[in-house]
Amino acid sequence: MDILFQQIVNGLVQGSVYALVALGYTMVYGILGLINFAHGEVVMVGAMVALTVLQILLAAALSSVLAVLCSLMVAVAACMALGYGIERVAYRPLRNAPRLAPLITAIGVSIVLQNLAMMIWGREYHAFPMPFSNGLHELGGAIITDVQIAIVLIALLMMAGLMLLIHRSRFGRSMRAVAENPSAAALMGVDINRVISATFMLGSALAAVAGFMVSANYGIVHYYMGFMLGLKAFTAAVLGGIGNLRGAMLGGVVLGLIESLGAGYIGDLSGGFFGSNYQDVFAFFVLIAVLVFRPSGLLGERVAERA
């Protein structure tokens, strides 16, 4: 039973990160009807920038709280600028092109960002400094750290804030209008380019926070870390219903739990033939199953189909 609770805790932590990243995928899809496959690399850039700033500030003997907050703010700002650049350079010129063109472009941007990160930060794994003591707590026989508690709480607060922004603000109404019918929204005075750029920037800000969370939880940063995380977050978005914000949140948590429980019990179920290192397989089994049996996802598609 202790193992079950531990895997549930691990799944909730990992699912919280998946949910934040999946929101970036689903918002862009809801607005443009396209998948930004460079989004995982935005997570990586956020982690790398946060690492660099945190190292500089800690070396300058700045207080731990200020160092963490400043590094996170700089990472968010850098990722928002990167998200704007990706939209402006890779998507806007191809907005009316066949869908294959921006898809290939996004994959190209992903490769470019990986290689730029490799040239700037190197190929090696970097240790992410932890300026705070990471205390341990027992919950129902499971062990959870301070960082993991912070990850879940911050993710919940950010997701709640995003829902309020989308459903209670003027900008949120503009986003929903563009997602529903871009032409009609433009006729009503909505600046479509501004809304799309802001959506990319908002998703990139969430990605920066997710990158910081992953780095703090595992204690390492690597130029290739965003690739697999991005694929899993995309799977979570598809699982919940791509284009549906609540679906992205639900899909992230469900995928995190499936992965964690699978990694915890696959050894026993396979008689030791498979180990926990096969946990990545579960995400893609889920993706295949959803595409075959329920392509609209758990909560369905709420974005109107474009002609």
LINGI-V333833 format. One record per pair of residues at least 6 apart in sequence whose ideal C-beta (glycine too) atoms are under 7 Angstrom apart, sorted by the first residue. I is the first residue (numbers start at 1). J is the second residue. Records with the same first field share a line. If there is no record, write none. Layout:
BEGIN
I = J, J
END
This chain:
BEGIN
1 = 141
2 = 141, 142
3 = 264
5 = 140, 141, 142
6 = 142, 143
7 = 260, 261, 264
8 = 257
9 = 139, 142, 144
10 = 260
11 = 256, 257, 259, 260, 261
12 = 152, 253, 256
13 = 148, 151, 152, 217
14 = 256, 259, 260
15 = 252, 253, 255, 256, 257
16 = 151, 152, 155
17 = 151, 210, 213, 214
18 = 232, 233, 236, 252, 255, 256
19 = 155, 159, 236, 248, 249, 252, 253
20 = 155, 158, 206, 209, 210
21 = 39, 43, 207, 210, 229, 230, 233
22 = 233, 236, 237, 248, 251, 252
23 = 162, 203, 206, 245, 248
24 = 39, 203, 204, 206, 207
25 = 35, 36, 39, 233, 234, 237
26 = 237, 242, 243, 244, 245, 248
27 = 199, 202, 203
28 = 34, 36, 199, 200, 203
29 = 35, 242, 243
30 = 179, 243, 303
31 = 175, 178, 179, 196, 199
32 = 91, 196
33 = 306
34 = 99, 102, 103
35 = 103, 234
36 = 106
37 = 106, 107, 110
38 = 86, 106, 109, 110, 113
39 = 203, 207, 230
40 = 110, 226, 227, 229, 230, 231
41 = 110, 113, 114, 226
42 = 79, 82, 83, 204, 207
43 = 207, 210, 211, 226, 229, 230
44 = 117, 211, 223, 225, 226
45 = 78, 79, 82, 113, 117
46 = 75, 79, 207, 208, 211, 212
47 = 211, 212, 214, 215, 221, 225
48 = 117, 121, 221
49 = 74, 75, 78
50 = 71, 72, 75, 211, 212, 215
51 = 126, 128, 215, 221
53 = 70, 71, 74
54 = 67, 68, 71, 129
55 = 129
57 = 67, 70, 71
58 = 67, 129, 131
64 = 131, 132
67 = 131
68 = 131
72 = 212
75 = 208, 211, 212
76 = 205, 208, 209
79 = 204, 205, 207, 208
80 = 201, 204, 205
82 = 204
83 = 200, 201, 203, 204
84 = 197, 200, 201
86 = 109, 200
87 = 196, 197, 200
88 = 197
90 = 102, 105, 106, 109
91 = 102
94 = 101, 102, 105
114 = 223, 224
117 = 223
118 = 223
121 = 223
123 = 223
125 = 220, 222
126 = 220, 221
127 = 219, 220
128 = 215, 216, 219, 220, 221
130 = 216, 219
134 = 145, 146, 147
135 = 145, 146
136 = 143, 145
137 = 144
147 = 216, 217
148 = 217
151 = 213, 217
158 = 206, 209
159 = 249
163 = 245
165 = 171, 172
166 = 172, 175, 176, 245
171 = 198
174 = 190, 195
175 = 195, 199
177 = 185, 188, 190
178 = 185, 190, 192, 195
179 = 303
180 = 304
181 = 304
182 = 192
185 = 192
186 = 192
214 = 229
215 = 221
228 = 280
232 = 255, 283
233 = 252
235 = 255, 283, 286, 287
236 = 248, 251, 252, 255
237 = 248, 251
238 = 287, 290, 297
239 = 251, 254, 255, 286, 290, 297, 298
240 = 247, 248, 249, 250, 251, 297, 298, 299
241 = 247, 296, 297, 298, 299, 300, 301
242 = 297
243 = 301, 302, 303
244 = 297, 299, 300, 301, 302
246 = 299
247 = 297, 298, 299
250 = 298, 299
251 = 297, 298
255 = 283, 286
258 = 282, 286
259 = 279, 282, 283
262 = 279, 282
263 = 276, 279
266 = 274, 276, 278
267 = 274, 275, 276
290 = 297
END
